Amino acid sequence: MAARWFVSIIAGAFALLAGSTVEKAHAQNWDGSGLVRFGVFLQGSFIDYDIAQTPVGGDTSRFSASPNGLGVGLSAGYDLRLGSFVIGAEVDASFDDGGARSRPGTQENYGIDFFSTARARLGYVVHLSFMVYGTAGYSMLGAEYKLNGLATAAGSGGGNKKYGTLGGFVYGAGMEYDMGWGIGFVEYLHSDTSGWDFANFAGARASIEGSQDVVRLGMKFKVGHDYGHDVYRRPELLK
């Protein structure tokens, strides 16, 4: 339920930003104070799951897994420039493909399906086209559990797999280089998530906490930018 709620908010934010006026396009080339932007990126995810399992009538055992993976994603945001500073907000959703067997060795596998964040940003314009920034907010991580060798699992809703969502705090930093027709960026994020407690197929209660490091490389595009005539203006105070 929480995952659907969060994804609905992100989808709504994308829709609002997309509809935020073609009529006001003249204000999106830094000749005004605001800038709406969309982005696409490639992502490398480095994840560590801390897994606690408690069999019925037994003692809790601890396991770990590192389902590192690669993914792609979309972002949308709004920036407000105040002199050499930029404040803004950003939402994003990425889809990853990573999986790993738990340690010490078992027949259980853990993976990642998606990673989404809603964050605030604070940037500083170092040079005309170069900005560094810090960011923080809330993240949700889609996790996957699988027991190898189990063909079906009645009532699991996913064959021999189960899916859950972890949530928590995310923070990071990045840099952007504005080329006029688009904005290249590199970003690092770290999140600590928890909140998935479930009955696994091995007959135990399991809970997962996750620690994730993400590196992104991508492009952002300004809404309202006149690419046909390459209209690109900045405030006089930054020239």
C-alpha atoms as a printed R data frame, in Angstrom:
    type eleno elety resid chain resno      x       y       z
1   ATOM     1    CA   MET     A     1  0.000   0.000   0.000
2   ATOM     2    CA   ALA     A     2  2.769   2.451   0.941
3   ATOM     3    CA   ALA     A     3  4.639   1.701  -2.289
4   ATOM     4    CA   ARG     A     4  1.542   2.360  -4.426
5   ATOM     5    CA   TRP     A     5  0.890   5.585  -2.497
6   ATOM     6    CA   PHE     A     6  4.450   6.799  -2.988
7   ATOM     7    CA   VAL     A     7  4.558   5.889  -6.690
8   ATOM     8    CA   SER     A     8  1.205   7.668  -7.167
9   ATOM     9    CA   ILE     A     9  2.664  10.833  -5.661
10  ATOM    10    CA   ILE     A    10  5.687  10.635  -7.953
11  ATOM    11    CA   ALA     A    11  3.451  10.067 -10.997
12  ATOM    12    CA   GLY     A    12  1.312  13.025  -9.973
13  ATOM    13    CA   ALA     A    13  4.372  15.221  -9.579
14  ATOM    14    CA   PHE     A    14  5.565  14.269 -13.057
15  ATOM    15    CA   ALA     A    15  2.132  15.126 -14.462
16  ATOM    16    CA   LEU     A    16  1.993  18.488 -12.694
17  ATOM    17    CA   LEU     A    17  5.444  19.436 -13.904
18  ATOM    18    CA   ALA     A    18  4.645  18.305 -17.426
19  ATOM    19    CA   GLY     A    19  1.552  20.471 -17.439
20  ATOM    20    CA   SER     A    20  3.275  23.445 -15.931
21  ATOM    21    CA   THR     A    21  2.700  25.586 -18.904
22  ATOM    22    CA   VAL     A    22  3.965  25.762 -22.332
23  ATOM    23    CA   GLU     A    23  2.575  29.346 -22.165
24  ATOM    24    CA   LYS     A    24  5.150  30.265 -19.547
25  ATOM    25    CA   ALA     A    25  7.996  28.870 -21.584
26  ATOM    26    CA   HIS     A    26  9.673  32.270 -21.719
27  ATOM    27    CA   ALA     A    27 10.370  31.988 -17.986
28  ATOM    28    CA   GLN     A    28 12.228  28.679 -18.269
29  ATOM    29    CA   ASN     A    29 15.502  29.845 -19.862
30  ATOM    30    CA   TRP     A    30 16.956  31.480 -16.751
31  ATOM    31    CA   ASP     A    31 15.649  34.875 -17.913
32  ATOM    32    CA   GLY     A    32 13.202  34.323 -15.048
33  ATOM    33    CA   SER     A    33 13.878  32.930 -11.601
34  ATOM    34    CA   GLY     A    34 12.364  29.459 -12.095
35  ATOM    35    CA   LEU     A    35 13.274  26.421 -14.130
36  ATOM    36    CA   VAL     A    36 11.253  23.230 -14.650
37  ATOM    37    CA   ARG     A    37 13.307  20.271 -15.845
38  ATOM    38    CA   PHE     A    38 13.053  16.586 -16.681
39  ATOM    39    CA   GLY     A    39 15.927  14.126 -16.642
40  ATOM    40    CA   VAL     A    40 17.048  10.664 -17.704
41  ATOM    41    CA   PHE     A    41 19.940   8.779 -16.134
42  ATOM    42    CA   LEU     A    42 21.912   5.579 -15.829
43  ATOM    43    CA   GLN     A    43 22.446   4.251 -12.321
44  ATOM    44    CA   GLY     A    44 24.769   1.924 -10.482
45  ATOM    45    CA   SER     A    45 23.342   0.582  -7.192
46  ATOM    46    CA   PHE     A    46 25.458  -0.910  -4.401
47  ATOM    47    CA   ILE     A    47 23.231  -2.486  -1.762
48  ATOM    48    CA   ASP     A    48 23.750  -4.288   1.525
49  ATOM    49    CA   TYR     A    49 20.774  -6.058   3.104
50  ATOM    50    CA   ASP     A    50 20.867  -6.971   6.795
51  ATOM    51    CA   ILE     A    51 18.448  -9.892   7.216
52  ATOM    52    CA   ALA     A    52 17.136 -11.269  10.514
53  ATOM    53    CA   GLN     A    53 15.298 -14.622  10.508
54  ATOM    54    CA   THR     A    54 13.412 -16.160  13.430
55  ATOM    55    CA   PRO     A    55 12.079 -19.716  12.975
56  ATOM    56    CA   VAL     A    56  8.981 -20.702  14.943
57  ATOM    57    CA   GLY     A    57 10.219 -21.617  18.406
58  ATOM    58    CA   GLY     A    58 13.828 -20.910  17.433
59  ATOM    59    CA   ASP     A    59 16.503 -18.279  17.869
60  ATOM    60    CA   THR     A    60 17.079 -15.368  15.533
61  ATOM    61    CA   SER     A    61 19.838 -15.788  12.927
62  ATOM    62    CA   ARG     A    62 21.377 -12.990  10.900
63  ATOM    63    CA   PHE     A    63 22.269 -13.027   7.211
64  ATOM    64    CA   SER     A    64 23.343 -10.493   4.604
65  ATOM    65    CA   ALA     A    65 23.115 -10.036   0.853
66  ATOM    66    CA   SER     A    66 24.504  -7.527  -1.654
67  ATOM    67    CA   PRO     A    67 22.284  -7.458  -4.765
68  ATOM    68    CA   ASN     A    68 24.252  -4.794  -6.641
69  ATOM    69    CA   GLY     A    69 22.853  -3.844 -10.010
70  ATOM    70    CA   LEU     A    70 22.476  -1.409 -12.889
71  ATOM    71    CA   GLY     A    71 19.396   0.559 -13.796
72  ATOM    72    CA   VAL     A    72 17.815   3.447 -15.647
73  ATOM    73    CA   GLY     A    73 15.588   6.195 -14.346
74  ATOM    74    CA   LEU     A    74 13.586   9.374 -14.854
75  ATOM    75    CA   SER     A    75 13.510  12.544 -12.772
76  ATOM    76    CA   ALA     A    76 11.537  15.781 -12.639
77  ATOM    77    CA   GLY     A    77 12.163  18.907 -10.643
78  ATOM    78    CA   TYR     A    78 11.826  22.634 -10.157
79  ATOM    79    CA   ASP     A    79 14.657  25.054  -9.388
80  ATOM    80    CA   LEU     A    80 14.421  28.598  -8.085
81  ATOM    81    CA   ARG     A    81 17.526  30.716  -8.534
82  ATOM    82    CA   LEU     A    82 18.359  33.315  -5.869
83  ATOM    83    CA   GLY     A    83 21.532  35.043  -6.998
84  ATOM    84    CA   SER     A    84 24.306  32.457  -6.935
85  ATOM    85    CA   PHE     A    85 22.178  29.994  -4.948
86  ATOM    86    CA   VAL     A    86 19.579  27.559  -6.257
87  ATOM    87    CA   ILE     A    87 16.877  25.925  -4.152
88  ATOM    88    CA   GLY     A    88 14.575  23.284  -5.538
89  ATOM    89    CA   ALA     A    89 12.777  19.972  -5.294
90  ATOM    90    CA   GLU     A    90 13.119  16.752  -7.251
91  ATOM    91    CA   VAL     A    91 11.343  13.406  -7.591
92  ATOM    92    CA   ASP     A    92 12.724  10.378  -9.403
93  ATOM    93    CA   ALA     A    93 12.094   6.708 -10.081
94  ATOM    94    CA   SER     A    94 14.658   4.162 -11.232
95  ATOM    95    CA   PHE     A    95 14.335   0.507 -12.176
96  ATOM    96    CA   ASP     A    96 17.200  -1.848 -11.345
97  ATOM    97    CA   ASP     A    97 18.066  -5.461 -12.037
98  ATOM    98    CA   GLY     A    98 20.212  -6.917  -9.280
99  ATOM    99    CA   GLY     A    99 20.179 -10.059  -7.181
100 ATOM   100    CA   ALA     A   100 22.432 -12.044  -4.851
101 ATOM   101    CA   ARG     A   101 22.342 -15.125  -2.608
102 ATOM   102    CA   SER     A   102 22.299 -14.477   1.115
103 ATOM   103    CA   ARG     A   103 25.438 -15.050   3.212
104 ATOM   104    CA   PRO     A   104 26.337 -17.412   4.821
105 ATOM   105    CA   GLY     A   105 25.302 -19.575   1.883
106 ATOM   106    CA   THR     A   106 21.622 -20.511   1.698
107 ATOM   107    CA   GLN     A   107 19.109 -21.158  -1.089
108 ATOM   108    CA   GLU     A   108 17.578 -17.735  -0.527
109 ATOM   109    CA   ASN     A   109 18.120 -14.873  -2.963
110 ATOM   110    CA   TYR     A   110 17.450 -11.168  -2.496
111 ATOM   111    CA   GLY     A   111 17.134  -8.489  -5.150
112 ATOM   112    CA   ILE     A   112 16.138  -4.936  -6.004
113 ATOM   113    CA   ASP     A   113 13.347  -3.873  -8.355
114 ATOM   114    CA   PHE     A   114 13.050  -0.104  -8.034
115 ATOM   115    CA   PHE     A   115 14.364   2.908  -6.134
116 ATOM   116    CA   SER     A   116 12.406   6.174  -5.796
117 ATOM   117    CA   THR     A   117 13.109   9.420  -3.965
118 ATOM   118    CA   ALA     A   118 11.500  12.780  -3.210
119 ATOM   119    CA   ARG     A   119 14.167  15.327  -2.239
120 ATOM   120    CA   ALA     A   120 14.967  18.970  -1.608
121 ATOM   121    CA   ARG     A   121 18.097  20.486  -3.222
122 ATOM   122    CA   LEU     A   122 20.379  23.389  -2.359
123 ATOM   123    CA   GLY     A   123 22.934  24.383  -4.968
124 ATOM   124    CA   TYR     A   124 25.656  26.960  -5.472
125 ATOM   125    CA   VAL     A   125 26.545  28.319  -8.923
126 ATOM   126    CA   VAL     A   126 30.328  28.138  -9.006
127 ATOM   127    CA   HIS     A   127 30.580  29.379 -12.589
128 ATOM   128    CA   LEU     A   128 28.183  30.447 -15.327
129 ATOM   129    CA   SER     A   129 27.446  26.868 -16.318
130 ATOM   130    CA   PHE     A   130 28.643  24.843 -13.317
131 ATOM   131    CA   MET     A   131 26.719  24.129 -10.111
132 ATOM   132    CA   VAL     A   132 27.362  21.921  -7.080
133 ATOM   133    CA   TYR     A   133 24.568  20.907  -4.744
134 ATOM   134    CA   GLY     A   134 23.519  18.915  -1.726
135 ATOM   135    CA   THR     A   135 20.229  17.045  -1.454
136 ATOM   136    CA   ALA     A   136 18.161  15.169   1.151
137 ATOM   137    CA   GLY     A   137 14.710  13.632   1.442
138 ATOM   138    CA   TYR     A   138 12.787  10.356   1.602
139 ATOM   139    CA   SER     A   139 13.401   7.180  -0.397
140 ATOM   140    CA   MET     A   140 11.631   3.902  -1.092
141 ATOM   141    CA   LEU     A   141 13.414   0.725  -2.167
142 ATOM   142    CA   GLY     A   142 11.592  -2.192  -3.797
143 ATOM   143    CA   ALA     A   143 13.076  -5.454  -2.501
144 ATOM   144    CA   GLU     A   144 12.629  -9.026  -3.729
145 ATOM   145    CA   TYR     A   145 12.921 -12.373  -1.918
146 ATOM   146    CA   LYS     A   146 13.221 -15.746  -3.642
147 ATOM   147    CA   LEU     A   147 13.754 -19.297  -2.412
148 ATOM   148    CA   ASN     A   148 15.606 -21.335  -5.045
149 ATOM   149    CA   GLY     A   149 14.145 -24.707  -5.876
150 ATOM   150    CA   LEU     A   150 10.616 -23.729  -4.843
151 ATOM   151    CA   ALA     A   151  8.380 -23.970  -7.911
152 ATOM   152    CA   THR     A   152  5.204 -22.486  -6.387
153 ATOM   153    CA   ALA     A   153  4.073 -20.973  -3.145
154 ATOM   154    CA   ALA     A   154  0.350 -20.927  -2.465
155 ATOM   155    CA   GLY     A   155 -0.885 -17.505  -1.519
156 ATOM   156    CA   SER     A   156  2.449 -15.787  -2.133
157 ATOM   157    CA   GLY     A   157  1.096 -13.760  -5.031
158 ATOM   158    CA   GLY     A   158  4.315 -14.222  -6.975
159 ATOM   159    CA   GLY     A   159  5.165 -17.892  -7.512
160 ATOM   160    CA   ASN     A   160  8.390 -18.513  -5.626
161 ATOM   161    CA   LYS     A   161  9.004 -14.800  -5.011
162 ATOM   162    CA   LYS     A   162  7.845 -12.183  -2.560
163 ATOM   163    CA   TYR     A   163  8.094  -8.425  -2.930
164 ATOM   164    CA   GLY     A   164  8.259  -5.718  -0.298
165 ATOM   165    CA   THR     A   165  9.101  -2.045   0.156
166 ATOM   166    CA   LEU     A   166 11.684  -0.464   2.438
167 ATOM   167    CA   GLY     A   167 11.570   3.238   3.286
168 ATOM   168    CA   GLY     A   168 13.962   5.700   4.880
169 ATOM   169    CA   PHE     A   169 16.145   8.791   4.726
170 ATOM   170    CA   VAL     A   170 18.269   9.615   1.678
171 ATOM   171    CA   TYR     A   171 20.962  12.250   1.218
172 ATOM   172    CA   GLY     A   172 23.720  13.024  -1.225
173 ATOM   173    CA   ALA     A   173 25.469  15.529  -3.465
174 ATOM   174    CA   GLY     A   174 26.058  16.195  -7.115
175 ATOM   175    CA   MET     A   175 27.235  18.552  -9.806
176 ATOM   176    CA   GLU     A   176 25.651  19.898 -12.977
177 ATOM   177    CA   TYR     A   177 27.112  21.406 -16.121
178 ATOM   178    CA   ASP     A   178 24.733  23.472 -18.244
179 ATOM   179    CA   MET     A   179 25.436  23.222 -21.968
180 ATOM   180    CA   GLY     A   180 22.501  25.390 -23.022
181 ATOM   181    CA   TRP     A   181 20.592  22.670 -24.846
182 ATOM   182    CA   GLY     A   182 20.744  20.376 -21.808
183 ATOM   183    CA   ILE     A   183 22.277  19.851 -18.376
184 ATOM   184    CA   GLY     A   184 24.730  17.031 -17.768
185 ATOM   185    CA   PHE     A   185 24.910  15.782 -14.184
186 ATOM   186    CA   VAL     A   186 26.651  13.344 -11.861
187 ATOM   187    CA   GLU     A   187 25.024  12.472  -8.533
188 ATOM   188    CA   TYR     A   188 25.724  10.317  -5.480
189 ATOM   189    CA   LEU     A   189 22.997   9.250  -3.031
190 ATOM   190    CA   HIS     A   190 23.055   7.199   0.166
191 ATOM   191    CA   SER     A   191 19.942   5.786   1.809
192 ATOM   192    CA   ASP     A   192 19.229   3.719   4.915
193 ATOM   193    CA   THR     A   193 15.915   1.884   4.662
194 ATOM   194    CA   SER     A   194 13.843  -0.594   6.643
195 ATOM   195    CA   GLY     A   195 10.262  -1.722   7.126
196 ATOM   196    CA   TRP     A   196  9.780  -5.089   5.402
197 ATOM   197    CA   ASP     A   197  8.775  -7.846   7.834
198 ATOM   198    CA   PHE     A   198  7.382 -11.025   6.253
199 ATOM   199    CA   ALA     A   199  6.996 -14.809   6.500
200 ATOM   200    CA   ASN     A   200  9.566 -16.404   4.204
201 ATOM   201    CA   PHE     A   201  9.301 -19.721   2.386
202 ATOM   202    CA   ALA     A   202 11.783 -21.352   4.775
203 ATOM   203    CA   GLY     A   203  9.256 -21.285   7.617
204 ATOM   204    CA   ALA     A   204 10.611 -18.257   9.497
205 ATOM   205    CA   ARG     A   205  9.747 -14.629  10.115
206 ATOM   206    CA   ALA     A   206 12.195 -12.367   8.315
207 ATOM   207    CA   SER     A   207 12.909  -8.640   8.449
208 ATOM   208    CA   ILE     A   208 15.194  -6.634   6.180
209 ATOM   209    CA   GLU     A   209 17.102  -3.401   6.595
210 ATOM   210    CA   GLY     A   210 18.936  -1.948   3.610
211 ATOM   211    CA   SER     A   211 21.864   0.369   3.051
212 ATOM   212    CA   GLN     A   212 22.205   1.659  -0.502
213 ATOM   213    CA   ASP     A   213 24.783   3.741  -2.359
214 ATOM   214    CA   VAL     A   214 23.778   5.035  -5.776
215 ATOM   215    CA   VAL     A   215 25.847   6.715  -8.489
216 ATOM   216    CA   ARG     A   216 24.012   8.400 -11.365
217 ATOM   217    CA   LEU     A   217 25.090   9.871 -14.686
218 ATOM   218    CA   GLY     A   218 22.525  11.580 -16.870
219 ATOM   219    CA   MET     A   219 21.019  14.540 -18.679
220 ATOM   220    CA   LYS     A   220 18.307  17.028 -17.723
221 ATOM   221    CA   PHE     A   221 16.276  19.068 -20.180
222 ATOM   222    CA   LYS     A   222 14.663  22.434 -19.531
223 ATOM   223    CA   VAL     A   223 10.937  22.815 -20.103
224 ATOM   224    CA   GLY     A   224 10.242  25.733 -22.419
225 ATOM   225    CA   HIS     A   225 13.747  25.998 -23.806
226 ATOM   226    CA   ASP     A   226 13.656  27.060 -27.477
227 ATOM   227    CA   TYR     A   227 15.925  24.383 -28.901
228 ATOM   228    CA   GLY     A   228 15.041  25.342 -32.469
229 ATOM   229    CA   HIS     A   229 16.582  28.783 -32.056
230 ATOM   230    CA   ASP     A   230 18.855  27.852 -29.146
231 ATOM   231    CA   VAL     A   231 17.452  30.594 -26.948
232 ATOM   232    CA   TYR     A   232 19.451  30.562 -23.756
233 ATOM   233    CA   ARG     A   233 19.735  33.546 -21.443
234 ATOM   234    CA   ARG     A   234 20.979  33.937 -17.888
235 ATOM   235    CA   PRO     A   235 20.440  36.721 -15.325
236 ATOM   236    CA   GLU     A   236 22.695  39.692 -15.831
237 ATOM   237    CA   LEU     A   237 24.163  39.265 -12.348
238 ATOM   238    CA   LEU     A   238 25.641  35.900 -13.392
239 ATOM   239    CA   LYS     A   239 27.300  37.171 -16.580
